[in-house]
Amino acid sequence: MSDANVKFVARQTIEQVEEGSDLAPKFDDRGLITVVTTDATSGELLMQGYMNAQALQLTIETGEAHYYSRSRQVLWHKGATSGFVQRVRELLVDDDQDCIWLRVDVEGGASCHVGYRSCFYRRVPTGAEFSNKQKDGHVDLVWTDKEKVFDPVEVYGDAPNPTIV
């Protein structure tokens, strides 16, 4: 649990938020902020998640990624169970401070709980490719990553996936 060494300032003006040096994140009505996480070396998109204020504070304090699970409604230290810790090399905030971008190094090389390196391991066909692949409006996804980095059953056990509702 965070001892709240990191304090966020109140959002007062557009100038303060967009041009100032105060960290004044805008959390949504559920108290969450969107986080996009990429590999710091390759730039590969690894995952998209959410943080609440405590997760953001812990990420800043520890230098390791913490998220908030919307489905489980719990704080989550990435890699605490799997060992695939995301070490933050850079934490950026967008212009109106309602989105976080983490550039990370991943111990073990995987960020997806399904076992792939990235959570984005399937592509949706578009345009002519979609027309060729669709069956009565059903979209067939195209696998972009076919090799898992780890076996999720070995890491998490064979319990049903707690992140899917």
Steps between C-alpha positions, in 0.01 A plus 500: 500500500625844410603730780399783264845654460378606156246782508294616204396863477145614436413585143434871488558642153557376146835679499608321819400160364623540141802730539597481867737272689241372754392137485120535509362178351138486391342179624162403351173470693613156623828644627705347216744625240589315177854361470673393180812287552774447243839329494759770573749361247290383206196726541271195470156551652475254789172582670236754590368519854382736771637656816325650796678764707666239722631300202644816345659600831654154545628495143672835554638399842627152410590533133297184430163496324189474715151495351140483615298201378150611404369143485644391836484850653843466661838667486741289299882502497591379151714188534434436869357155416666423166842653563469707180551833676480815292785734600409853401764672294279800425154615613339763278171683536304639205416866444181511705631244752227241449721226355828344615763345274743259662820402321619186677755221508328168566674235705438166330379662180121459532223743592185307409332271754408267210871427451591718204759778506237765425127511569459600134561162333211505251421738217157594364491490120377817331401607150547237227658256746189525718276433198704190418507368857148572623234232514149643516626805690713297741856630521782244509793641696852461362762373745812717502678313780479122508759416765429546870781616725362299792225253587233684701383179671852440634525859624148570624354152544197362320245726669266689268643828377406763761543790258211406271148578618 
